[in-house]
Amino acid sequence: MQKIKSLMARQGLKSPQESMTDLSPTENLRIPSKEELRELREQPIDPQAEQEIIDGIEEIYFSNDSFDMVQHELQKLPTELNLQDLEEYRDRLKRQQAAVSKKVADLILEKQPAYVKELERVTALQTNLQLAAVICTNARRQLSVSKEGFTEASLGLLANQRRRQLLTGLLKSLRTIKTLQRTDVRLSEMLEEEDYPGAIQLCLECQKAASTFKHYSCISELNSKLQDTLEQIEEQLDVALSKTCKHFDVSHYTKVHLAYTLLGKTQTAMDQLHMHFTQAIHNTVFQVVLGYVELCAGNADTKFQKMQYKDLCTHITLDSYIPCLTDLCKALWEVMLSYHRTMQWHEAHDKQAAAPAPEDAASTESDELAIDRSYVKKKLEHGLTRIWQDVQLKVKAYILGTDMSNFKYDDFIVVLDVISRLMQVGEEFCSSKSEVLQESIKRQSVNYFKNYHRARLEELRMFLENETWELCPVKSNFNISQLHEFKFMDQCRSPPLSPSRQGASSAIQIQEQLCLFQQYLQDGNPFEMHIEQKEEETEDVLASNGYESDELEKSTYHDYDSDSDVPEELKQDYVDEQTGDVPLKSVSRETIRSKKRSDYNLNKTNAPILTNTTLNVIRLVGKYMQMMNILKPIAFDVIHCVSQLFDYYLYAVYAFFGRNDMYESSGLGLISSRLRTTLNRIQESLIDMEAGGEATSMHAPSEDRKEKVPSPHLSQMVVLTNSGTLYGLAQRVVATESLVFLAEQFESLQSHLDTMMPAAKKPFLQQFYSQTVSTASELRKPIYWIVAAKAIDYEQMLLLMSGVKWDIKEIMSQHNIYVDVLLKEFEMFNQRLGDVSRHVRIPLPVSNVLWEHCIRLANRTLVEGYANVKKCSNEGRALMQLDFQQFLMKLEKLTDLRPIPDKEFVETYIKAYYMTENDMEQFIKNHREYSMKQLANLVNVCLGSHINKKARQKLLAAIDDIDRPKR
């Protein structure tokens, strides 16, 4: 079948008849002869048999076109041929051929209509193709005519135009390349003009242009050159950025920041800026300190340049310490101010950048800028603490590099003031508490203050031992705020300023309301003000000639020069002992009282009583408080030392004027338990009782004794044994009242000290005020008691009383002579007080204490005199009452002191004589203020009158029971 199909395909479009006739002999398909066809027709047609014949054909005959069936059949012949077999085989092949031929003929006849129809379509297609060939031929002919007449000329013009355009573009590119070749000159000019944004913009544009023309061989070299130029610009930009660390300029920094923005390196710029600030701090402090070290070293060969900064600080001399510290702080201020202004610039820049922009146009770019701004803001905020920490460490190394223990006080205060101002800068710069600075200055301050306080205590001892306790003349309106040392405190307590000074003061207050970075933002330096201000301070506290030339004071002194305020009856040589009459012309009681009310007090506006030593102590307290105000971490140490100054002054006044062994025997309770506890505490904690001899000074004092001071000794110039001066009353008044004045000043400072004191240490301050400062006025009693005990001759009065007979039988109308003698003593005492008051004002509390002591001692002497009586009648007791009433009546004219002290003490003792046994026993138990001798005498005198011996024994036993616990 394959052979048939291939044969048909090779026949092309021929009819079946043509195809049958055209078969070549080489095709191995033989056409049957007429006889064969007849045989075929004669043969019965059995489709099944025919199909079986076809199926009997070998498979190889259907294989492919290249099959050689003759060769195949020949090869199948056996070696020995048999004609009959061959004829049989041949007949079989013929039958097979006939079956196949018949089958092919049947198929051809069956498909002939379709074949004819397809042949007609092929014929129509051939006709159409011939028509298309004619049309194409005509088109080619016409196109050839068009090419010759139009296309060649027109396209030639177009080609020339295109070539012209290409050449124009090439010329433009060449000009651009020429411009690019010359940009390095313009870039150099722009860098010299510090136009960094313009240079970067130009360089970036050149790089962009160079990338456009990179196909030119000359551009590759230019591109690398532009890259080198850009790196050079970045280096110069970094140098320009470093310049802003010391002197910030808005326009300069704006250019630099814009340049970094164009480079897309805003974050890198911020990192570099912080590195430059750190480097600027180091270089600045090193150069400042190096300059002073080399200046002070002169021609020394020491290689200071190669030293570490910490080692360099140890070579600063004492004379150059403060100027170097001031310049150091000034330089560091400039660096911090530049950082502050940098932050301000970025804040203002961020506000401008936060303005609304087109929504879609640059959203991506806006996001990137927002990220950059956020990074810069965080970096700057973090850098505040870092910069301040670097500043602290540099200043700390400088502070600790020198031993300040031998500095003068004013110099050390200047150091503290400068460091305090620097800490204020740190507080405003980054809200830092400056722990590093505080710790370093605290170490130096504690070291300095220990030595300074020790020297001041020794100095105070020297002052006290050389003090003559003369009045220091100060003005009547004297106040501690007028002293230089207290100027740092509230200025509102100072005297009113003149109008010009007020204007300047208000301007200063307005400035102080601004923070330092606002005040010195554009000009000036906060470390330039201190010494200049101190030079302007003046102090006017001393009065001329001891007092201000006040007419009122002159008149007051004039009054004391006369004795017009002394009652006329006391001016007489004697008072009539029999009648007790007084002259008819006398001053009224009200007049006397009005005059006595101002006795020894001059007037209320008089200056306070204080000595040079007191003033020095006050100044010293001011210095201590000034140091404490500047350096609060050592506030407790300073306040403790301030308390020691007061303790030592109080102890010295007591040791000089108040120490006496007769206190206890007096029974007056002159020293309260609180005062005694305070004195004992001072003696144990502050007074070195072992010091005094040469032997002790040969050995090094122990640590405990280093904190103590030897007890002071009263100057030999002070005489306390002269009765004419009332046993040094003027010096006693000056000493005691100066202590009281000092205590008053401490009281006025309590609130200020309390604000500086750490909360945990405030109980110490409260205890100091309640147990020490408040006891200052209590020293008046023991100190003035010595004067009162010696000013009046109480022994003479006892002798006079012992000579009086008290067992009289009649009631007397005339008092005894000892009363007049006692009153005369009081008159002399009054005159001596007046003499003393001409030199030293005696305040009313002092005169009251003196009078109280004298009257108490007189009353107790009266009771003691009455207790010495062996025999006494009821009339004698009446005489005692008469004497005492006379004494009281005349005494009330001499003093305004009311009520009369111990009046009941005498009256109760006299009246006890009339008591019954039971009342007497109760009296003994309730009145322990009387001595055993006085109570026993009272019982013995009453014996026989209304007390029998048995009652006497009982009462004496009760007295003995009371006395037993005291033994």
Secondary structure, DSSP 8 states (H G I E B T S, - for coil): -HHHHHHHHHTTT--HHHHHHT--GGG------HHHHHHHHHS---HHHHHHHHHTS-GGGGS-TT--HHHHHHHHS-SS--HHHHHHHHHHHHHHHHHHHHHHHHHHHHHHHHHHHHHHHHHHHHHHHHHHHHHHHHHHHHHHHHIIIIIHHHHHHHHHHHHHHHHHHHHHHHHHHHHHHHHHHHHHHHHHTT-HHHHHHHHHHHHHHHHHTTTSHHHHHHHHHHHHHHHHHHHHHHHHHHHTTTS--HHHHHHHHHHHHHHT-HHHHHHHHHHHHHHHHHHHHHHHHHHHHHHHHTT----GGGS-HHHHHTT--HHHHHHHHHHHHHHHHHHHHHHHHHHHHHHHHHHHHTS---TTTTHHHHHHHHHHHHHHHHHHHHHHHHHHHHHHHHHHHHHHTS--TT--HHHHHHHHHHHHHHHHHHHHHH----HHHHHHHHHHHHHHHHHHHHHHHHHHHHHHHH-------B-TT--GGGSGGGTTS-GGGS----HHHHHHHHHHHHHHHS-HHHHTSSS--TTSSHHHHHHH-----B-GGGS---HHHHHHHHHHHS-TTS-GGGTSS---TTT----SS---HHHHHHHHTTTTT--TTS-----HHHHHHHHHHHHHHHHHHH-GGGHHHHHHHHHHHHHHHHHHHIIIII--TTHHHHTS--S-HHHHHHHHHHHHHTEETT-SSHHHHHS---HHHHT-EE-----TT-----GGGTTTHHHHHHHHHHHHHHHHHHHHHHHHHHHHS-GGGHHHHHHHHHHTGGGGGGGHHHHHHHHHHHHS-HHHHHHHHHTS----SS--SS--HHHHHHHHHHHHHHHHHHHHHTTS---HHHHHHHHHHHHHHHHHHHHHHHHT-S---HHHHHHHHHHHHHHHHHHHHH---SS-TTHHHHHHHHHGGG--HHHHHHHHHH-TTS-HHHHHHHHHHHBTTTB-HHHHHHHHHHHHHHHGGG-
